[in-house]
Amino acid sequence: MLVLGTGVLGLGGGVLCLVVAARLGVVAGRRSADRLLQVVGTRPASPQDYPRLHNAIDGLCLVQGIDPPPLHVVDMPTGNAAVLGSPDPVLVFTTGALDALEVVELEGLVADLLVRATDGDLAAQTGVAAFGGLPGSGRLRRRWVRPDRQVRFDLEAASVTRYPPGLQRALRSLAGLGSAVPSAPVASAHLWVLQPGGSPETATAAHPPVDLRLAALGEA
């Protein structure tokens, strides 16, 4: 029988525990996503309540030849969004983002999330976020958490819509609302478009300053 914990396995064992958790996330990403959705406090976003969102999703998924993923919202006046889980990713939006964004901005944000949803590491990243309280979690998160990933996602999203200013305007609008999602676990920060635990203008381990991302899109 395995006994997990720093007292028996030490820090290296704690990291091993997180590797196991990440692998479990690959195999059972849906369970990890469910755990995070419950913690964050999301609810399904119905087509009746959010027709613009569903129209944007359906249109971009049709172009990309993929099935529309489940959509959830979290009741927050701030502006943010995330992708949780794999192989069945769930797209999460704050209600503040959906209320504030114009159609072209919403399409840019949706494209950004769809790019993230097809990232090969998403299941493992969600597993780490869901079990981020285990010993050694910070060390393992650094394997996947890099600010340059956010810029890469942005540029790939711009290539999907072929209109970089749409995502530029979306990021600017979201940053203007503030991106805080207090219910989001610290370990899940890398799954969000903007920093859920601080200012979007501040560089973190998971997010570059929003101005840097806007500048990169300006050169796309």
Backbone hydrogen bonds, N-H to C=O, Kabsch-Sander energy under -0.5 kcal/mol:
donor,donor_aa,acceptor,acceptor_aa,energy
4,L,2,L,-0.5
8,V,5,G,-0.7
9,L,5,G,-2.9
10,G,5,G,-0.6
10,G,6,T,-1.1
13,G,9,L,-1.1
14,G,10,G,-1.9
15,V,11,L,-2.4
16,L,12,G,-2.2
17,C,13,G,-2.3
18,L,14,G,-1.8
19,V,15,V,-2.2
20,V,16,L,-2.4
21,A,17,C,-2.4
22,A,18,L,-2.7
23,R,19,V,-2.4
24,L,20,V,-2.5
25,G,21,A,-1.8
26,V,22,A,-1.6
27,V,23,R,-2.2
28,A,24,L,-3.5
29,G,26,V,-0.5
32,S,28,A,-1.7
33,A,29,G,-2.7
34,D,30,R,-2.6
35,R,31,R,-2.0
36,L,32,S,-2.1
37,L,33,A,-3.2
38,Q,34,D,-2.1
39,V,35,R,-2.0
40,V,36,L,-3.1
41,G,37,L,-1.8
42,T,37,L,-2.0
43,R,73,V,-2.2
45,A,71,L,-2.6
46,S,44,P,-0.8
50,Y,46,S,-2.3
54,H,50,Y,-2.0
55,N,51,P,-2.4
56,A,52,R,-2.3
57,I,53,L,-2.5
58,D,54,H,-2.8
59,G,55,N,-2.3
60,L,56,A,-2.1
61,C,57,I,-2.6
62,L,58,D,-2.0
63,V,59,G,-1.8
64,Q,60,L,-2.1
65,G,61,C,-1.2
66,I,61,C,-2.3
72,H,91,L,-2.9
73,V,43,R,-2.9
74,V,93,F,-2.1
76,M,74,V,-1.6
79,G,174,L,-0.6
79,G,178,G,-3.1
80,N,78,T,-0.6
82,A,92,V,-2.5
83,V,191,L,-1.5
84,L,90,V,-2.4
90,V,84,L,-2.6
91,L,70,P,-2.5
92,V,82,A,-3.0
93,F,72,H,-1.9
94,T,80,N,-2.3
95,T,74,V,-2.0
96,G,76,M,-2.5
97,A,78,T,-0.7
98,L,94,T,-1.7
99,D,95,T,-2.1
100,A,96,G,-1.6
101,L,97,A,-2.2
106,L,102,E,-2.9
107,E,103,V,-2.4
108,G,104,V,-1.5
109,L,105,E,-2.2
110,V,106,L,-2.8
111,A,107,E,-2.4
112,D,108,G,-1.8
113,L,109,L,-2.1
114,L,110,V,-2.5
115,V,111,A,-2.1
116,R,112,D,-1.7
117,A,113,L,-2.4
118,T,114,L,-1.1
118,T,115,V,-0.6
119,D,116,R,-1.5
122,L,119,D,-1.7
125,Q,121,D,-2.7
126,T,122,L,-2.7
127,G,123,A,-2.3
128,V,124,A,-2.4
129,A,125,Q,-2.1
130,A,126,T,-2.6
131,F,127,G,-2.0
132,G,129,A,-1.0
134,L,131,F,-1.8
137,S,134,L,-1.5
140,L,136,G,-1.8
141,R,137,S,-2.7
142,R,138,G,-1.3
143,R,140,L,-1.8
144,W,140,L,-0.6
144,W,141,R,-1.4
145,V,141,R,-2.9
146,R,144,W,-0.9
149,R,146,R,-1.6
150,Q,146,R,-0.6
150,Q,147,P,-1.0
151,V,147,P,-1.0
152,R,148,D,-2.2
153,F,149,R,-2.6
154,D,150,Q,-2.1
155,L,151,V,-2.4
156,E,152,R,-2.3
157,A,153,F,-2.4
158,A,154,D,-2.2
159,S,155,L,-1.5
160,V,156,E,-1.1
161,T,157,A,-2.1
162,R,158,A,-2.0
163,Y,158,A,-0.6
166,G,163,Y,-1.7
167,L,163,Y,-0.7
168,Q,164,P,-2.3
169,R,165,P,-2.7
170,A,166,G,-1.8
171,L,167,L,-2.9
172,R,168,Q,-2.3
173,S,169,R,-2.5
174,L,170,A,-2.8
175,A,171,L,-2.5
176,G,172,R,-1.8
177,L,173,S,-1.2
178,G,174,L,-1.0
181,V,196,P,-2.8
184,A,181,V,-2.3
188,S,185,P,-1.8
189,A,186,V,-1.6
191,L,188,S,-2.1
192,W,189,A,-1.6
193,V,81,A,-3.0
198,G,195,Q,-0.7
202,T,199,S,-1.5
204,T,207,H,-3.2
210,V,200,P,-1.9
212,L,209,P,-0.9
213,R,209,P,-1.4
214,L,210,V,-2.4
215,A,211,D,-2.2
216,A,212,L,-2.1
217,L,213,R,-2.1
218,G,214,L,-1.8
219,E,215,A,-0.8
219,E,216,A,-0.8
220,A,217,L,-1.1
